[in-house]
Amino acid sequence: MVKIAALGAYIYQSVLALGLLIAVSHLLTAPNYVAYSLFISIVQFADIVCFQWLRSACSRFYPGPDEESEQAQRGVIIAEFMASAALCLLGVIAATLFDVPLWLGLTGAAAAILQGGGELHLTMLRFRQEFRLFSCLQIARATIQAATTLAGAALGGDLKHVVAGILIGNFVYCVLACVLSRNILSWSHIRSGKLVKHHLVYGGASAGASVAGVLAPLGLKTIFLSGLGPAGAAGPLLALDLLQRPFGMIITSLQAVRYPELVARFDCEGSSQEVQLELGRYYALLTGAALLGAAGLIALLGAATATVVPPALQATFAQTAPLIMLVALLRALTQTLLSTPAHLQRRLPAIVGLAGLDCILTCAGALVAAALYPGAGVAIAAGTAGGAAAAAVFGVFMLRRQPFVMPWWPVLTSAAALILAWLSTGLFAGELLLATCVALAIALALGAAPSFIFLRWIAR
């Protein structure tokens, strides 16, 4: 049940983050909100540049097969975090060359360090499989940061007050995390140049793959914008922004609770029969849950378009959203599931290669479609889906490099739920309420049994 609680903590964090974004946008004036959005983007970028490699290395090497290796890994990770934090502070000097105020650079660096430390601490807890403490801290972190950020926005209504709220929230959480985990993640002074080398090589490759994953949506937005113009591209771009988030939440949260145990067992047992069974369940869990999520999205897409999307964008959004949803589904599975054997076996060229191939083929498909069918948003979306599917095919070949035993029926049932829900929305296209009800009923009816199986796997 502790893994179910951890999954709930991820969902809570995602919902609260969305609510915080909406609330802050109402509390700040437009110029202040733009400044806040820019500040958050810079902090996230600094966090990725300075600390993503370390989190990636932690997710593969920590805690190790025994207590001695855990202490060594923890000592190296602490030293690497301090070095990365120092580099982050040095980045403030570079920021001042671009006319960034010194106070803003320092507060941004401090926020990135505190945020990076908090994320790294939670990663270590997850891969140590301390899910009870992880869930409590995940919920506390989201709540504290939301409360202090909202307080800053409400009290001052400007960037300085919001930044102060962000810093206070991160600092309070980090103190709380250190106090609650002092007996679990104790300080270690062990240093090892060999481990540092392993972390740098693997973490650098994984971070490079993450950057490639981020570049694809930017490339797609550029292609849609150049092919359709600002007015025509607004609907597809909104679909890109909205429809990637649900799959990111589903895949990331499930990976967070299942992958740590898989890594530990693989390092201890190799390709044993039990590991092959667990690996197959892991693949079925991620694939089936993503397919069920897509079935629910396709069922609600029409109603969401009519109620949430601005009227001026509804036509282009409705035309391209189903295909863009398919792109988001394929890319989420390619980046997370299909690269699993490469991560387990530490095959760094394969990790970077698949991420780069996904980015290149997805954007190439959109670019070819834009050239062949100028001004056709649906064609560009279809080309994008074709490129993402081609990258997924290459990923499937990579998946076969590590033996696994796949329980197919939950995946096939989930796929049937998506296909039938999609067909029903087309069959009753003229009746929005009927189409939504029928598609949702199909998704719920066919998804009930697989969902029960998935929850039982998570709780094990």
Buried (B, 14 or more C-beta within 10 A) or exposed (E): EBBBBBBBBBEBBBEBBEEBEEBBEEBBEEEBBEBBBEBBEBBEEBBBBBBBBBBBBBBBBBBBEEEEBBBBBBBBBBBBBEEBBEBBBEBBEEBBEEEBEEEBBBBBBBBBBBBBBBBBBBBBBBBBBBBBBBBBBBBBBBBBBBBBBBBBBBEBEBBBBBBBBBBBBBBBBBEBBEEBBEEEBEEBEBEBEEBBEBBBBBBBBBBBBBBBBEBBBEBBBBBBBEBBEEEBBBBBBBBBEBBBEBBBBBBEBBBBBBBBBBBBBBBEEEBEEEBBBBBBBBBBBBBBBBBBBBBBBBBBBBBBBEEEBEEEBBEBBBBBBBBBBBBBBBBBBBBBBBBBBBBBBBBBEBBBBBBBBBBBBBBBBBBBBBEEBEEBBBBBBBBBBBBBBBBBEBBEEBBEEBEBBBBEEBBBBBBBBBBBBBBBBEBBEEEBEEBBBBBBEBBBEBBEEBBEBBEEBBEE
